[in-house]
Each structure stands twice: as C-alpha cells, then as structure tokens.
Amino acid sequence: NAGVTQTPKFQVLKTGQSMTLQCAQDMNHNSMYWYRQDPGMGLRLIYYSASEGTTDKGEVPNGYNVSRLNKREFSLRLESAAPSQTSVYFCASSEASSGAYNEQFFGPGTRLTVL
Amino acid sequence: QKEVEQNSGPLSVPEGAIASLNCTYSDRVSQSFFWYRQYSGKSPELIMSIYSNGDKEDGRFTAQLNKASQYVSLLIRDSQPSDSATYLCAVYNFNKFYFGSGTKLNVKP
C-alpha cells in the first residue's frame, strides 16, 4: 500500500496563477485533511472532509478551495496564488469521522513557492 | 489561547539518556492524543497514540496521559542521535486534529 500520495512534490508559481494539489489515499479512510506548515507556525488546517461528499473549513481557508472527488481523492485548489501561500502543504487521512480511535497519516508534502 | 501547547525547545539530551517531551491542551472533551516525529524536510510520522489515562509503552517510547490535568507527555528511553527531530503533539476533537508547534529534540553523541 502506498498510503497517502501527493502530487506534485515541488511547484513554483507566479502571483495570480492557479494550481491544484492532488492527494489520494489507499487505506479506505473516511476522512481527509489539508494542512499547511510554515516555520514556527506548526500545522494549520486549511480544509477537511469528514466523509465522502462533505467538506468543511479549517483554521486558514481563505484563498483555497477543495474537492472531495471520491473516497480516495481530495484536491486543494489555489485560484489566484499569493506570496503568502508559499508553504509546505500536507494531505492526511484518518479512518473515522468521529470516535476515539482515529489515527491520522500524512502524505509526503508539496513544497510550494509563489513569486 | 492555543488548543495545544508545547515548549519549542530545543531540548538537548546526551545519547543514552531519557528525553521527556510535554504537551498541554485546552479542551477537556478531547478524545484522542498523538505524538508525531518530523525530520527536517519530511512529513510527520505517527509514533504513539493514547486514548485513556495512564501510560502506554511501545519499545523505547512511553506516552503518558492525564486528562484531569490536560497533559500528555512522551518519554524516549535510551535516546539515540537518530531520534533528533521535531516532535509534534496532536489532539483529536470533533472531526479535527489540533497540533502543537512542536518541540525540537537534539540527541548529542
């Protein structure tokens, strides 16, 4: 099993360009998440999908949109990239949308630079 | 007030010593607690999960949970240079995971 995969690994954009970050998991997990990680800021939740067909905002949703394409795939879109969106983006998944036993696993990350 | 608080460190310990990492959380109804290890330039890797009060041991790692004090800790016995990384504490609550900013651990040979 590959676990959680993300594409691309690296990306450089110019201000105003758009792009979509792809994420897929093969663990049959219900919930999927998008985080960004900036130096000294820890992991901040952008959006999450508790189950197929639902999405909700996290702590820092502005400037992003998401699509839960099916149970396996959860994409993150930047419509008009800004330098403040330069960050490392992680996708993660977990088995249950509620309940105590709910370990979360991360993909390898996408390093995005917006010039 | 942040949901999850950790001392940013760095915490320096000699090889073979016990490293003690601490975390406090603000929401009393939090359900599950996790420790992740993150090497520089890599993604977080789950190393321990704990769901009930007390200790949970896995190899050289012991997680401790005290819900009354809203406190989670991670002990690393016989620390190795390969344990040098940033350790993230995470708390699960109502469909979301809340992460601390992480504690950087340096294990000196």
Interface residues (C-beta under 8 A of the other chain):
Chain A: S31 Y33 G40 M41 G42 L43 L45 Y48 A50 D56 G58 F90 A92 S94 S97 S98 G99 A100 Y101 N102 E103 Q104 F105 F106 G107 P108 G109
Chain B: S8 Q31 S32 F34 Y36 K42 S43 P44 E45 L46 S49 Y51 L88 A90 Y92 F94 N95 K96 F97 F99 G100 S101 G102
